[in-house]
Amino acid sequence: MRKELVRTGPAPMNLPFSPGIKFGDLIFVSGQGPIDQNGKVVPGDVKSQTKTTLENFRRVLIAAQSGLEYVLQTTVYLSDLNDYSEMNEAYSTFFPDPKPARATVRADLLFGMKVEIQGIAYLPH
């Protein structure tokens, strides 16, 4: 097996990473944030930033021919853990049951983002 790039366009701000990598039956999705098509952070509260982040996450999965229903695990990074319940409200609307395994941690995020989400999904045949 070899790793294969998932193409969704250029990385925001020309940062040196791939939006996603396929390896066998798995897709590894890089940390996605509330970044718009112009590479700018979308302003707003953590709930709206979570929605934009997960729309970007879904875009990577679709490019890899997968979907949110195949997500196995995510890691959610929050700049403020007091935003947990608002993030969780938005997050829970994106994933069908059973929800992915998940960890949530506080992190100093780049560019003033309030949330960033990475994960691993299954590639259905």
Secondary structure, DSSP 8 states (H G I E B T S, - for coil): ---EEE-SSS-GGG-S--SEEEETTEEEEEEE-SB-TTS-B--S-HHHHHHHHHHHHHHHHHHTT--GGGEEEEEEEES-GGGHHHHHHHHHTT--SS--EEEEEE---GGG-SEEEEEEEE---
